[in-house]
């Protein structure tokens, strides 16, 4: 990663020894904290176990997960498309991810594709490219939303079920190791309500944060966990996947 010695946290930060969503509204809207916290927790749990060797972070943005994987890999290569109006000093390659990636076969041990797949107009082609640049036994981390608002317009193309993600992986030569729904009905509703509340002048941000805080508290109770887990079968906020290339 270019300028890794000058990297600063953005979307995710460590607080009290845990990876969580930043509370800086300039980096992440307050209405998105609940689910960003959930995504951060999954990466914090699994990156130390599976990330290794030469890692490529596709659609990396400001590389929010760098602090979580840097101690487990030998190298991090950061790739993203050109961003109008925002210079990214961390990019090794500025590239359109819907095109053939500029790397040889089997060059990487780990791929991270976080909150990116929904923005790719040709997802099967990208899966094929991920498979091509990974070594046999290499690991792909993927997370993507399902019940979530339209964002990054006009480059928001798809939402995927767990069945679609499994199909992509299997067709591209991967075995799925982990596939978890991120949140269920309570989290989806809290996210939806928070994104409406935040538009209210003066009190909107505080109200959005409060709704998410109450939902987070309830989701940590025995009944709340049961409700989230059961409802995630039909109403997932999104999915988190880890897949291993087998050939």
N, C-alpha and C positions, 0 to 999 in steps of 0.2 A: 504494500500500500504506500502510495506516495505521501510524504510528510507525516508518516505515522508518529514521529516524535512530537508533532504539534497537534495531534488529534485531540478533540475535545468532545465529551458526550453530547448527545442531542436528544433523540426520542426516548432513549432508555438511560437510566442512571442507577448507580448503586446507592441505596439508602439503608442504613443499619445492616449492611452486609447482604442485602437482597437486591436483585435486579428488578426495577419497577419503571413504570412510565414516568417521564419527567413531569414535574409540576410547573415548569416554565411554559407559560401560554404562548410564547414566541416560537417554541419548538413543537408543541403539541396542544391542540385545542382541549380545554378542560372537559369538554363533552365526550372526549375519546379516552379518558383515563382508565375506565373500568376494564375495557377489553384490551387495551395496550398493556395493562398490568398482567392480565391473564396470558397474553402472548409472551411477555417477558419471562414469566415464571416457567413456561414450557421450554424456552431456549436455555434458561439458566439450568434447568434440570437435565437437559439432554445433551447440550453441546460438549460438556466435559467428558461424557462417555463416548461420543461418536466422532467428534471433530478431530482430525489428525492430518499430518502431512501438509501438502500444498492445497490451500483452500481458495476457492473463487467465490466472491460475493457478487451475485448478478442482480442488477437493479439496486445497487447498494445504497443509493442516496448519500447521506452523510455518515454512513457506516455505523449505525447505532449499536450494532452487536459486537463491534470490534473488541471491546474490553472483555467480553464474555468468551470469545474464542481465541484471542491472541496467544494465550499461554499454552494452548494445546496444539497449535499448528506450527509448521516450520516457515510458512510464508502465507501472506494474504494478498490476493490479487483482486482489485476492486474495479468493477465494470458497471457503467450506467449510460443511458442515453443523454444527449445534450439537454441541458436544463436552461430554458430562457430566463434571463434575469438573475440567475444564481450561479456564481462560480463555485465549482467543487474542486478543492485542492487535493482531494484524496484519491481521485480517479487515476488508475493506471491506464485504462482504456475507455474512451468515449465511444459508445457503440450502440447501434440499434439492435435490440435483443430479438427482433423478429427476423434478423438476417443470420447467415452462417457465422458462427463465432470465430474470431481470429486466433484459434489455438489448435495445436495438433491433437491427434487422437491420444487418449489416455494420459493427459498432462496433469490431471488433478486427482487428489484423494477425497476431497470434500467440496460440495456445492451448497451454498446458501441462496435460497430464493424466497425472500420474505416480503409478503404483501406486494407481489409482482405479477403472479400468474394471471390475475384478472385483467391486467393491462396489456396482455400479449394477444394480438389478433390471430396468430397462428400457433396455438399452444402445443399441438402435436409436433410441430417442427422444432420448437424449443426443447421439448422433452427428448427428442431424438438427438439434439445437439448436446444436451446435458449428458446423455448416455455416452455419446461419442468422446467427449473430453474427459470423462471419468475413467479411472483405471478399474479393472474388474475388482469387485469388493469395495469400491468407493461408495461414499454416502452422500445422499441428497436430503437436505432439510427444506421443506416447503410449508409455508402457511398462506392461507388465502381466506377472504371473508365469504360468507354466504348471505345471511340476512343483514345487509349493510347498504347504506345510502350510495347513490351514484357519486363518484369522486374522481378527481384528476381528469375531468372532462376535457376533451372528448375521447380520451384514451382509457375508457372503462368499458370492457367488452363482454365479460362473462362472469357467471357465478357457477361454482362447481359443487356437486354432491360428493359424498365419500365414494360413491360408486364410480363416478367419473375420474376422480383422482387415482383410485385403485386401477382402473382401466389404463389410464395414461402410463402409470408406473409399470404395470405388467407388460404392456405392448412395447415399452422401451427397454425391456430387459432388466427390470428391477423387481426385487421382492420387498413388500411393505413390512417394515419392522414395527413401526408405531403409526397409528392413525387415530387421532383423538378429536372429538368435537370440542370446540372452544365455546363454552357457555351454552345456555339453553334459553327457554322463554323468558325467565326473569332478566337475564343479561341483555337479550335482544330488546325487550321492552324498555329497560333502563337506558340503553343506548339511544333508542328512538326518542324517548321523552327528553333526555338530556340535550339532544341535538335540536329539539324544538325550543326548549327552555332557554338555551343560551342566546337565542335571538331577542329575548326580552331585554330592553334597556335597563341598565343599572343593576338589576338583581339577577339577570339571566345566568351569568357565570356561576354565582354562588348557588343558585337553585340547581343547576346542572350537576355541580359537584356533590351537592347534598343527596340528590336522587341516586347517584352512583354509589355514594358511601353507604346509604341504607341498604341498597341491593347487595353490595359487597359483604356487609355484616350478615345479612340474611342468608346469603349463599354459603357462608361458613358454618351455619347451624346444621344439625343433622337433617332436619326437614328440608332446609334450603338446598343442601347438596343433593338430596334425593329428587327434588323437583327439577333442579337444573340438569342432572344426569338423565332423568327420564325424558324430559322435554327436548333434550338435545338430539334425540333420535329423529324428531320431526322438525324441530325449529332451532337448528344450530346457528350460532352467530358466525362461526367459521370452522376451519379445520387446520390441524397441525399434523404434518406427515414426516416420517423418516423412512427412507427407502434405500436399499443396498443394491448396487449393480451386480448382477450375477454372471453376465457374459458381455 
